[in-house]
Amino acid sequence: MAKRSMVLFRVNRHNEKTSFESKEHVPRGCRERDTKPAFTKLKLTGKKIAGSYYEAVITHLEGVPFEGYWHGERIHEVVSVSVVAAYYNFTRKVFIVEAPYSLASAAVRRLNKDCGKDIRLTPVRIDFDAVLRAKKDMAVRGAWTFSPKETIRSRAAFSGADLKKQADFKHMCKSGELSNMSVSYPFNDSDLRVSLSRWCAVFFLEPVDLDLRLEFIEHLAEFEAKEKPSRQRKAKAAKSLNHEKED
């Protein structure tokens, strides 16, 4: 079965290194000397894999909560081992991890923390409003919204028809922020059935060739949300504007 989960990151920093490894740590409660340490390693193979992308491999070891005994010693975690593929194009500052969002984000966070001087990746946030405006022919089959201001913080709606044409969907979008959509997305003469999250994590509901998956993920970057100015930046901008008026 083809792998179906992918997550897009931006490359903010990269030096000439081809291998990056986080610090090691032993899971809590494990006192055995031969306990395998948890760490994350990124290896850039340099192998051209598809289109203009090159291959990378991420090895991610993570402590997982587990209550039990090992050789008579009480343990609270075991170490899970994940080896996943990644694809990069440093010219376009694109890095794509072939894994669910939880795994991809955990690996990237650890690499950023311990290897940030050599490589830094940031998640891409998608502007769903921009997607809906641009893709008039895209059918929305399912949608989830989140609103921290409401008592009911999450809502979901599903339909065999296009939700965009339904009043409930419009009300959902007004009362909260879209966090996920399940859509039929026309792209390159194909109708891709995918689940999209606002952090550019994509789950392909049907098998799709790697070349098309990578092309589609990068296409979504066109809808990257612009960073909202913080209060500090707004205050600084207002102060600067006032000085200009006085001059």
C-alpha positions as CSV (number, residue, x, y, z in Angstrom):
1,M,0.0,0.0,0.0
2,A,1.3,3.4,-0.9
3,K,2.3,5.8,1.9
4,R,-0.3,8.5,2.2
5,S,0.6,11.0,4.9
6,M,2.9,14.0,4.2
7,V,3.7,17.2,6.0
8,L,5.3,20.4,4.5
9,F,7.9,22.5,6.2
10,R,9.9,25.6,5.1
11,V,13.7,25.5,5.2
12,N,14.8,28.6,7.1
13,R,18.4,27.6,7.7
14,H,20.8,25.0,6.3
15,N,24.5,24.8,6.1
16,E,26.7,22.3,4.1
17,K,26.2,19.4,6.5
18,T,24.4,16.3,5.3
19,S,23.8,14.6,8.7
20,F,22.2,16.0,11.8
21,E,21.6,14.3,15.1
22,S,19.9,15.4,18.3
23,K,21.1,14.8,21.8
24,E,20.4,11.3,23.3
25,H,18.4,10.7,26.4
26,V,17.3,7.6,28.3
27,P,13.5,7.2,28.8
28,R,12.3,7.8,32.4
29,G,12.3,4.7,34.6
30,C,14.8,2.7,32.4
31,R,17.8,1.8,34.5
32,E,19.2,-0.9,32.3
33,R,22.6,-0.1,30.8
34,D,21.6,-1.5,27.4
35,T,18.5,0.6,27.1
36,K,18.4,2.2,23.7
37,P,18.6,6.0,24.0
38,A,16.0,8.2,22.3
39,F,17.2,10.6,19.6
40,T,16.4,12.0,16.2
41,K,18.7,11.8,13.2
42,L,18.3,13.4,9.7
43,K,20.4,12.1,6.9
44,L,20.5,13.9,3.5
45,T,21.3,11.2,1.0
46,G,21.7,13.5,-2.0
47,K,19.9,11.0,-4.2
48,K,17.5,12.6,-6.7
49,I,14.2,10.9,-6.2
50,A,11.4,12.7,-8.0
51,G,11.3,15.8,-10.2
52,S,13.6,18.3,-8.5
53,Y,13.5,16.7,-5.1
54,Y,16.3,14.8,-3.2
55,E,15.9,12.1,-0.7
56,A,16.4,12.2,3.1
57,V,15.9,9.7,5.9
58,I,14.7,10.6,9.4
59,T,15.2,8.2,12.2
60,H,13.2,9.1,15.2
61,L,13.3,7.3,18.6
62,E,10.7,8.4,21.1
63,G,9.8,7.4,24.6
64,V,6.2,6.1,24.7
65,P,4.3,5.8,28.0
66,F,4.2,2.2,29.1
67,E,3.7,0.9,32.6
68,G,5.4,-2.4,33.2
69,Y,8.6,-4.3,34.3
70,W,11.8,-5.1,32.5
71,H,14.2,-7.6,34.2
72,G,12.5,-6.9,37.5
73,E,12.8,-3.1,37.1
74,R,9.7,-0.9,37.0
75,I,9.5,1.1,33.7
76,H,7.3,3.9,32.6
77,E,8.3,4.2,29.0
78,V,9.5,2.1,26.1
79,V,11.3,3.4,23.0
80,S,9.5,3.4,19.7
81,V,11.6,3.5,16.5
82,S,10.4,5.2,13.4
83,V,12.3,5.5,10.1
84,V,10.6,7.7,7.5
85,A,11.4,9.2,4.2
86,A,11.7,12.9,3.5
87,Y,12.2,15.0,0.4
88,Y,13.8,18.3,0.0
89,N,14.6,21.1,-2.4
90,F,16.8,23.7,-0.7
91,T,16.7,26.0,-3.7
92,R,12.9,26.4,-3.2
93,K,13.3,26.0,0.6
94,V,10.9,23.1,0.7
95,F,11.1,20.1,3.0
96,I,8.4,17.4,3.0
97,V,8.2,14.5,5.5
98,E,6.4,11.4,4.6
99,A,4.7,10.7,7.9
100,P,1.7,11.6,10.1
101,Y,1.8,15.2,11.5
102,S,2.4,14.0,15.1
103,L,5.5,12.1,14.1
104,A,6.9,14.7,11.6
105,S,6.4,17.6,14.0
106,A,8.0,15.8,16.9
107,A,11.1,14.9,14.9
108,V,11.4,18.4,13.5
109,R,11.0,20.0,16.9
110,R,13.8,17.9,18.3
111,L,16.1,18.7,15.4
112,N,15.4,22.4,15.6
113,K,16.1,22.4,19.3
114,D,19.4,20.5,19.1
115,C,20.6,21.2,15.6
116,G,19.1,24.7,15.0
117,K,22.5,26.3,14.2
118,D,22.9,23.9,11.3
119,I,19.3,23.4,10.1
120,R,16.0,24.9,11.0
121,L,12.6,23.9,9.6
122,T,9.3,25.6,10.3
123,P,5.7,24.3,9.7
124,V,3.6,25.9,6.9
125,R,0.2,27.1,7.9
126,I,-2.4,27.1,5.1
127,D,-5.0,29.8,4.6
128,F,-8.1,27.8,4.0
129,D,-10.1,30.9,3.1
130,A,-7.7,31.5,0.3
131,V,-8.0,27.9,-0.8
132,L,-11.8,28.1,-0.9
133,R,-11.7,31.4,-2.8
134,A,-9.3,30.0,-5.4
135,K,-10.6,26.5,-5.9
136,K,-14.3,27.1,-6.8
137,D,-14.4,23.6,-8.4
138,M,-13.1,21.9,-5.2
139,A,-15.8,19.8,-3.4
140,V,-15.7,19.9,0.4
141,R,-16.9,16.5,1.8
142,G,-16.0,17.0,5.5
143,A,-14.9,20.0,7.6
144,W,-13.8,20.6,11.2
145,T,-13.7,24.0,12.9
146,F,-12.2,25.2,16.2
147,S,-13.1,28.2,18.2
148,P,-11.5,29.0,21.6
149,K,-14.2,31.6,22.3
150,E,-17.2,29.2,22.2
151,T,-18.3,26.7,24.8
152,I,-18.4,24.1,22.1
153,R,-14.9,24.5,20.8
154,S,-14.9,22.1,17.9
155,R,-17.5,21.4,15.2
156,A,-17.7,18.8,12.4
157,A,-19.8,18.4,9.4
158,F,-19.9,15.7,6.7
159,S,-21.9,15.3,3.5
160,G,-21.9,13.4,0.3
161,A,-22.6,16.7,-1.5
162,D,-20.4,19.8,-1.6
163,L,-20.5,21.4,1.9
164,K,-19.6,24.8,0.4
165,K,-23.1,25.2,-0.8
166,Q,-24.7,24.5,2.6
167,A,-25.7,27.1,5.2
168,D,-24.3,25.0,8.1
169,F,-20.8,25.1,6.6
170,K,-20.9,28.8,6.1
171,H,-22.1,29.2,9.7
172,M,-19.2,27.0,10.9
173,C,-16.7,29.1,9.0
174,K,-18.0,32.3,10.6
175,S,-18.2,30.9,14.1
176,G,-14.7,29.3,14.2
177,E,-11.5,28.7,12.3
178,L,-11.3,25.8,9.8
179,S,-8.8,23.3,11.1
180,N,-9.3,20.4,8.7
181,M,-11.1,19.7,5.4
182,S,-11.8,16.5,3.5
183,V,-12.0,17.5,-0.1
184,S,-12.0,16.4,-3.8
185,Y,-9.3,18.6,-5.2
186,P,-8.9,19.0,-9.0
187,F,-5.2,19.1,-9.7
188,N,-3.2,18.3,-12.8
189,D,-6.0,16.4,-14.6
190,S,-6.7,14.4,-11.5
191,D,-9.4,14.6,-8.8
192,L,-7.4,14.1,-5.6
193,R,-9.4,12.9,-2.6
194,V,-7.4,14.2,0.4
195,S,-7.7,15.3,4.0
196,L,-6.0,18.7,4.6
197,S,-5.0,20.3,7.9
198,R,-4.2,23.9,8.4
199,W,-0.6,23.0,9.2
200,C,-0.2,21.6,5.7
201,A,-0.5,17.9,6.7
202,V,-2.0,15.9,3.9
203,F,-3.5,12.5,4.0
204,F,-4.2,11.0,0.6
205,L,-7.4,8.9,0.8
206,E,-6.4,7.0,-2.4
207,P,-3.0,5.8,-3.6
208,V,-1.2,8.5,-5.6
209,D,2.2,8.4,-7.3
210,L,5.1,10.1,-5.4
211,D,5.7,12.7,-8.1
212,L,2.1,13.9,-8.0
213,R,2.0,13.9,-4.2
214,L,5.1,16.1,-4.0
215,E,3.9,18.4,-6.7
216,F,0.5,18.8,-4.9
217,I,2.1,19.4,-1.5
218,E,4.3,22.2,-2.9
219,H,1.2,23.6,-4.7
220,L,-0.5,24.0,-1.4
221,A,2.4,26.3,-0.2
222,E,1.0,28.9,-2.6
223,F,-1.8,29.3,0.0
224,E,0.6,29.8,2.9
225,A,-1.0,32.1,5.5
226,K,0.7,35.4,6.1
227,E,1.9,35.9,9.6
228,K,-0.4,38.1,11.7
229,P,1.5,41.0,13.2
230,S,2.0,40.6,17.0
231,R,0.9,43.3,19.4
232,Q,4.5,44.4,19.9
233,R,5.0,44.8,16.1
234,K,1.7,46.7,15.8
235,A,2.7,49.1,18.6
236,K,6.2,49.6,17.0
237,A,4.6,50.2,13.6
238,A,2.1,52.7,15.1
239,K,4.9,54.5,17.0
240,S,7.0,54.7,13.8
241,L,4.0,56.1,11.9
242,N,3.4,58.8,14.6
243,H,7.0,59.9,14.3
244,E,6.6,60.2,10.6
245,K,3.5,62.3,11.0
246,E,5.3,64.6,13.5
247,D,8.3,65.0,11.0
